[in-house]
Amino acid sequence: MRGALSRSLSGLCSLLTLALLSALPPALLCEAQAQTGATAAVMPRNWPARPIRILVPFSAGAAADLNARVIAPRLSERLGTPVLIENRPGAAGIIAMDAAARAAADGYTLLFANLTLVTGPVLFEMNFDPLTELVPVVQLTEFYYVLLAANNFAPRTAAEVLALGRSQPGRVSCASGGGMSEFGCALLRALGRIDINQVRYKGNGPAMNDLAGGQVNLLFDIASVAGASVRSGRARALATTAAPAVVPAGNPAANPAASPAASRPAGQFAALPLMAELLPGFEVTGWQGLVTRSGTHPDIVARLNREVRAVLQIDEVRQRLQEEGVSIVAGSSEQFGEMIRSHGAKVLRLIKAHQIRIE
């Protein structure tokens, strides 16, 4: 009873925080976030003077881990100090978020963040609000997911998955390694109106291993990893979670999609149906970015933003990230803060409207 009340109050606080932040202009938003919880730290003249660590909320080998390891060496070169990757998997990313929120506001601890930054306080019991404890540095990427099925799983289409789930409650299992794969399983249960068993892992790497072994039925994974799994015969692709393209009224030839993650996929998964075509409203697009402790001096945040954006312009880095199936963003910290608000608000509306929960 007490845990449920605490979870409800934490979720309400997060919704109120998002609503209040959304009323602020971007400049004031970043200033408010930088000042939250403490007086802004003094900018040291010799920063950085020691190694910087990036906390990754997934196990080694996961897509986020691979992307972080592409960026870290080049960021180290530009900053003149080691940039270390520290994997902190578990609890749907909350362990890593908590560590980042407890770190000193000195710019030496970064979190490789995703949408759990927004959904965590609503879906889980947390004793802190990452929206106020952490400040945006830079958005790195955006991407969509693919619904994968084990080879020994009878359904051959997403529609057949729904039919099986409705006819045999509890028969379908969905693996989740945190982040948006967790949300994908929950959204499938809510919008599909099926009773599925959600099996939690410390990252999508271990989840993929069990999917390939037939221990679980379904997994939502980032397109690049899903592509490799399908090509190697470890799993089958049923559908993608990209948002359907929006066509303006009176101009059917136009496609205003702002990014590849917001339109029908090309390449290997071009022929797959969209989950949103089967279940209207089913859109699971993800993003990755770096955040740090609120109260960090704005000049440190600006320096980190500038150096990471420069890293993302290096041809080798861009090629390796794009091979991972992501679109590179590399905007300002203000733009990242605005994206967190707008995308987060959209997902939170889905959670509230469909009473999505993580069990």
C-alpha positions, 0 to 999 in steps of 0.5 A: 500500500505504502509502495503504491502510494509512493509510486503514485506520488512520484509519478504525479510529481514527475507529471507536474514537473514536466508540465511546469517545465513545459511552460518555460521558454527554452533559455529559462528552462536550461537556467532553471535546470542548471540551478535546481537543487544547488547553487551553480558550481564555480567553473574551475579554470583547469577543467577537465583535470581528471577522467570523465566517466559516462554511466551507461544503463545497459550491459556491455554489448548493448546498442547504447554501450556500443554507441558510447564506446564510439564517442568516448575515445574521440571525446577524450582526444578533444578534452585531453583527459580519459573518458571512461565507460562505466556500465550500470545495468539494471532496474530499467536504467534507474540504477545508472540514473540514481548514480548520476543524480548523486554525483557531484555537480562538476561535469565529471559524471555523465549519464548516457540517457534515454526516455526512461529519464521521463518515464521512470518516475511514472512507471517505477517507484523512485526516490528522486526526479531525474527531470530536476536532478539532471540537466541536458548536455546534448542529444546524440541520436534518434531511432526506431525499434523492430519487433522480433520473434523467436524462431520457435514462436508459432505466430508469423505476423504481429497480427497473429501475435495479438490473436494468440495473446487474446485467445490464450492469456499469459501465453506470450512472453516479451523480453525487455532490457530497459529503456524503450524495449521495456516500454514497447512490451508495456505498450503492446499489452495496453494497446493490444489488450492482451495479457503477456508475461514481461521478462526483464533483463539487464540489457537487450544483449542478454534478452537477445540471447534468450530470444535466440534460444527460444526461452522468450517469444518477443523482443523490441530491439533497435533496428541495427541490432535487430538487423544483424539478428535477423540476417544471422538467423537468430530471430525473425522481424515482424514489424517496426515501431516507427511513426507513420508519416504525416501528410498535410491536408491538401498536399498528399505528395508532401512528407514533413517527417523531421527525421528518419525515425519519424517515417517509414523505414528504408532498407532491410525493414522497408517491407515490414508493417508498422505497429501503428498500422495494426494498433493506432498510437503504437509509436516507439521511437527512441533517443540517446543523449548525455545529461549531467548533474543539475547545478553543473556550471553552465560553461562546463555544460556548454563545453561538453556540448561543443566538444561532443557535437564536434565528435559527431561531425567526424566522418568515422564516428558518423559512419559507425553510428549510422551503421548502428541504425541511428540518426545523428542529431547533435543539437544544442543543450536547449534543443535537447531540453525541448525535445525531452519535454515534447517527446516525453509529454507525448509518451506520458500521455500514452501512459496515462491514457492507456494506464500503462504499467511495468510489472 
